[in-house]
Amino acid sequence: MKLLTLVLLLAGFTMKSQAADIAIVDVRRNITMSEDDTVYKDFYINAGPSSGLKKNLVVTAVRKLNIRDASGANAVGEITVPVGQLKIIAVYDKVAVAREYTLLSRDELPMLEQIGIMTGDRIDLQGSFIDNSKPKAKRKVAESSGEGPTASATVVAVTVAPSATALPTVTGALSPATAAPTGTNPVVSANTKANSLLSAATNSSSASAAPAAAASSAPAGETLEKTADSGNNTLHE
């Protein structure tokens, strides 16, 4: 009877020590070739099915912190701080593979110098549960701050030269051009001035042609008398 009790106690201590030795021994991550590739981060645990680990089991990763006084010479004690939760995705003979399930908030837990689950963290089976939901794949986030590519509009300034219009030829001296007021089109001003000069020239030519027309409309008798008088004078001489 005493021998059986001793064996059971030894078995209990062995199981407890084995459970305490379950820890993360390695962390691996895939290398993404583009921003659309899925990021995977695997946590390898040194335990198999005999330790109670099975697929879709969510366990807690804890970290032991050795507390010392301010001088660092005296060790005060050791505490175990929860870091986050892992979900087992595969179990082998002596190795289990897990993925990050969630990180625990530091609001009601002691702070950590290094945030995130890492190699050396222990696995606590207390409070574990089964989650059969599909894992959410994490994709690489683009480096540009949350802002998608913005389309930039390019404004091209096109200068259209005014079409050259044929100006009428005006005989006579032109006065020097005066500076156009600000905001007026120089081509329009030149056309206006040319039209004014053309009108003036037309009026003057009309006025000069009037006496000639009047002379040509004189009576034919007066012309004959002048011609006769000029002929008689020639004969007398």
Residue pairs with C-beta under 8 A, 6 or more apart in sequence:
18 51
19 51
19 52
19 125
20 122
21 46
22 45
22 46
22 47
22 51
22 53
22 122
22 123
22 125
23 45
23 46
23 120
23 121
23 122
23 123
24 43
24 44
24 45
24 61
24 117
24 118
24 119
24 120
24 121
24 122
24 123
25 44
25 45
25 46
25 119
26 43
26 44
26 119
27 41
27 42
27 43
27 44
27 117
27 118
27 119
28 41
28 42
28 44
29 39
29 40
29 41
29 42
30 37
30 39
30 40
32 38
32 39
32 140
34 140
35 139
35 140
35 141
35 142
36 139
36 140
37 139
37 140
38 137
38 138
38 139
39 137
39 138
39 139
39 140
40 99
41 99
41 100
42 97
42 98
42 99
43 61
43 86
43 97
43 98
43 99
43 100
43 117
44 95
44 96
44 97
45 53
45 86
45 88
45 95
45 96
45 97
45 98
45 123
46 94
46 95
47 53
47 94
47 95
47 96
47 123
48 91
48 92
48 93
48 94
48 95
48 96
49 91
49 93
52 125
53 59
53 88
53 91
53 96
53 123
54 88
54 91
55 88
55 89
55 90
55 91
56 87
56 88
56 89
56 130
56 131
56 132
57 87
57 88
57 128
57 129
57 130
58 85
58 86
58 87
58 88
58 101
58 128
58 129
58 130
58 131
59 85
59 86
59 88
59 98
59 123
59 124
59 125
59 128
60 82
60 83
60 84
60 85
60 86
60 123
60 124
60 126
60 127
60 128
61 82
61 83
61 84
61 85
61 86
61 117
61 121
61 122
61 123
61 124
62 80
62 81
62 82
62 83
62 121
62 122
62 123
62 124
63 80
63 81
63 83
63 112
63 120
63 121
63 122
64 78
64 79
64 80
64 81
64 122
65 78
65 79
65 80
65 81
65 110
66 75
66 78
67 75
67 76
67 77
67 78
67 79
68 74
68 75
68 76
69 76
79 110
80 122
80 124
81 109
81 110
81 112
82 104
82 109
82 124
83 103
83 104
83 112
83 116
83 117
83 121
84 100
84 101
84 102
84 103
84 104
84 116
84 117
85 100
85 101
85 102
85 104
86 98
86 99
86 100
86 101
86 117
86 123
87 98
87 99
87 100
87 101
87 131
87 135
88 96
88 97
88 98
89 97
89 98
89 99
89 135
90 96
90 97
91 97
99 135
100 117
101 131
103 115
103 116
103 117
106 112
162 185
162 187
165 187
165 191
167 190
167 191
167 194
168 194
168 198
170 194
170 197
170 198
170 201
171 201
172 197
172 201
174 197
177 190
177 193
180 186
180 189
